[in-house]
């Protein structure tokens, strides 16, 4: 293979960023899928990949720059090997092996390779002699992160949400069942372009707080004020839900803190169906208590309302 710097069109002082940028540009131009009518494109693409494989590895690049390996990643011949002091031809002064040579016996080269390239080289066997690891597959483009703020009621009812992508286009999203604050949605192919296809869009959902609804798991909690008259005599009161207002029946003699349940008025569940809305009654006294005080004059509540507290 030719000099890897020449293959990528770089100087020897090229930075890591220069190497990566040159590889991406050439790999995109020479990819076989884009050059089906050019038989030599595949070989050029392979050369570019091998050059990038060598130069993107800091260790290999340093070895190449020092002349320890060639452009294919093979070990360069040490000085004077094969000329009397080589692998087997030289003879010593009394017919024995030449000093520094290996005689006629089979030589163990592991120490030599460890000295030149580190211990990992001998463990790889003869992978350094002509057998190249396949070039890394072309990468997909990078993902793009999006944040989507969703109103509380929209999240509860899974109302369709519109989002603007990085290219300016808008799409409508259907929220998943069981959507929660921090849930993520993956938009296939809506990321950065890449050699082997675009990345994805990753949408992180933020559910906005509501003025009076509170989420509790899949249920929605709501505190509803009622008058003393409604609490004593009972009534049908209009209360809001995430699906719109409904009439709620308050039984006669209802106390503050009593919880009523509206079935199926909560968030959607991951397993299907919906949670409930839990309505807590809160008896509201009038600001001006004059008339109420006059009406209650002389009346005492029977029994000790705090007896369960032990006082």
HUFENCOR-V314756 format. One record per residue. N is the residue number from 1. PHI is phi in whole degrees, -180 to 180 (none if undefined). OMEGA is omega in whole degrees, -180 to 180 (none if undefined). NEAR is the number of other ideal C-beta (glycine too) atoms within 8 Angstrom. Layout:
# HUFENCOR-V314756
n-><N N>
phi-><PHI PHI>
omega-><OMEGA OMEGA>
near-><NEAR NEAR>
This chain:
# HUFENCOR-V314756
n-><1 2 3 4 5 6 7 8 9 10 11 12 13 14 15 16 17 18 19 20 21 22 23 24 25 26 27 28 29 30 31 32 33 34 35 36 37 38 39 40 41 42 43 44 45 46 47 48 49 50 51 52 53 54 55 56 57 58 59 60 61 62 63 64 65 66 67 68 69 70 71 72 73 74 75 76 77 78 79 80 81 82 83 84 85 86 87 88 89 90 91 92 93 94 95 96 97 98 99 100 101 102 103 104 105 106 107 108 109 110 111 112 113 114 115 116 117 118 119 120 121 122 123 124 125 126 127 128 129 130 131 132 133 134 135 136 137 138 139 140 141 142 143 144 145 146 147 148 149 150 151 152 153 154 155 156 157 158 159 160 161 162 163 164 165 166 167 168 169 170 171 172 173 174 175 176 177 178 179 180 181 182 183 184 185 186 187 188 189 190 191 192 193 194 195 196 197 198 199 200 201 202 203 204 205 206 207 208 209 210 211 212 213 214 215 216 217 218 219 220 221 222 223 224 225 226 227 228 229 230 231 232 233 234 235 236 237 238 239 240 241 242 243 244 245 246 247 248 249 250 251 252 253 254 255 256 257 258 259 260 261 262 263 264 265 266 267 268 269 270 271 272 273 274 275 276 277 278 279 280 281 282 283 284 285 286 287 288 289 290 291 292 293 294 295 296 297 298 299 300 301 302 303 304 305 306 307 308 309 310 311>
phi-><none -71 -53 -62 -63 -65 -59 -92 69 -122 -91 -70 -92 -60 -84 -60 -65 -63 -64 -65 -65 -65 -63 -59 -64 -72 -63 -68 -69 -102 -56 -55 -66 -102 -135 -64 -93 -123 -60 -83 -64 -63 -66 -64 -62 -65 -63 -62 -65 -68 -63 -67 -59 -75 -77 -80 -93 -57 -66 -64 -62 -64 -64 -66 -63 -86 82 -82 -132 -93 -65 -90 86 -81 -65 -75 -64 -62 -57 72 -71 91 -119 88 -102 -86 -79 -177 -84 -77 -125 -79 -64 -117 88 -84 -64 -65 -57 84 -95 -118 61 -94 -83 -69 -94 -97 -92 -62 -64 -63 -66 -64 -67 -81 -125 94 -62 -65 -67 -69 -67 -84 66 -97 -65 -81 -102 91 -94 -99 -65 -62 -63 -62 -65 -57 -92 -74 -67 -72 -74 -119 -92 -126 -112 -124 -89 -118 -58 -54 -67 -62 -67 -67 -98 58 -69 -61 -118 -101 -130 -98 -85 -65 -88 92 -78 -116 -136 -100 -109 -96 -66 -75 -64 72 -58 -131 -64 97 -61 -122 -123 -104 -105 -60 74 -105 -102 -72 -68 -146 -61 -104 122 -75 -77 -113 -97 -113 -101 -101 -97 -116 -89 -75 -68 -114 -60 -138 -84 -129 -85 -138 67 -94 -96 -120 -104 -148 -100 -118 -72 -134 -83 -62 -61 -66 -69 -77 -94 83 -174 -108 -115 -88 -129 -80 -135 -67 -101 119 -72 -137 -92 -114 -87 -103 -73 -58 80 -75 -100 -62 95 -66 -110 -111 -114 -107 -67 70 -110 -108 -81 -69 -98 -63 -90 100 79 -135 -76 -114 -107 -104 -106 -100 -79 -136 -71 -102 -85 -69 -66 -97 -95 -59 -65 -66 -64 -63 -68 -94 -61 88 -98 -122 -72 -72 83 -103 -71 -109 -64 -68 -90 79 -128>
omega-><179 -179 -177 176 179 -179 -179 179 -175 171 -178 178 -177 178 178 179 178 -179 -178 -179 -180 180 -179 -178 -177 -179 179 -179 -171 -177 -177 -179 -180 -178 -178 -179 -180 -175 -176 -178 -178 180 179 178 179 179 179 -180 180 178 179 180 -179 -173 179 176 -175 -179 -180 -179 180 178 179 -180 178 180 -179 175 179 -175 177 -179 178 178 176 -179 174 -176 173 177 179 179 178 177 -173 -170 -178 -173 -172 177 178 -177 179 176 179 180 178 178 -179 179 -176 179 -178 -178 179 -174 173 -174 -173 -180 180 -179 178 179 -178 -168 -177 -173 -177 -176 -177 179 180 178 -176 178 179 -177 169 -179 -177 172 -180 -180 179 -179 177 -176 172 178 -179 174 176 -179 177 172 -178 177 -175 176 -175 -176 177 179 -179 -177 -179 177 -179 -178 179 -179 178 -178 -176 179 178 180 178 175 177 -177 172 -178 -179 174 -180 -178 -179 174 -177 177 -180 177 -180 178 -176 174 -179 178 -180 176 179 -177 -178 176 -178 172 -177 171 179 -176 176 -173 173 178 -176 178 -180 -178 -178 173 175 179 175 -173 177 -180 175 179 180 175 -176 177 173 -180 176 180 179 -180 -177 -174 -176 -179 169 -176 -179 -179 178 170 179 178 -177 -176 176 176 -179 -180 176 -178 176 179 179 -179 173 -180 178 -177 175 -174 173 -174 173 -180 179 179 174 -180 177 -179 -178 -178 -178 173 -176 170 -179 -175 178 -179 -179 -178 -177 177 178 179 178 -175 -175 -178 -179 179 178 -178 -176 -178 180 -179 177 177 -178 175 179 -176 179 -176 -178 179 179 179 none>
near-><8 7 6 14 11 7 11 15 6 10 5 6 4 11 6 6 6 9 14 10 8 12 14 9 8 11 14 9 7 12 12 9 5 9 10 6 3 6 4 6 12 9 7 9 12 9 11 14 12 14 15 15 13 13 15 10 8 5 6 12 11 8 10 14 7 6 5 9 11 8 10 8 11 9 11 8 6 7 4 8 9 7 6 8 10 11 8 9 7 10 6 9 3 4 4 8 10 11 6 4 13 7 8 4 5 3 7 5 7 7 8 8 12 11 5 9 11 5 6 7 12 11 6 8 5 7 7 12 6 6 7 7 6 4 9 7 5 8 8 9 10 7 9 13 7 11 7 11 6 13 8 13 10 11 13 13 8 11 7 7 10 8 10 6 12 4 4 5 6 7 8 7 11 6 12 8 8 11 13 7 6 7 10 8 9 8 11 5 8 9 12 9 4 12 10 7 7 11 12 12 13 12 13 11 15 10 11 8 5 9 4 7 12 8 11 7 5 9 12 17 11 14 8 11 7 13 8 8 7 12 14 8 7 10 9 7 10 7 12 6 12 11 6 5 6 10 7 12 7 13 6 6 7 11 8 7 7 8 8 9 8 13 5 8 13 12 13 11 11 5 5 6 6 10 12 12 14 13 13 11 15 10 11 7 7 7 4 5 8 6 8 10 8 7 6 7 6 3 5 3 5 3 5 4 5 6 8 4 5 4 4>
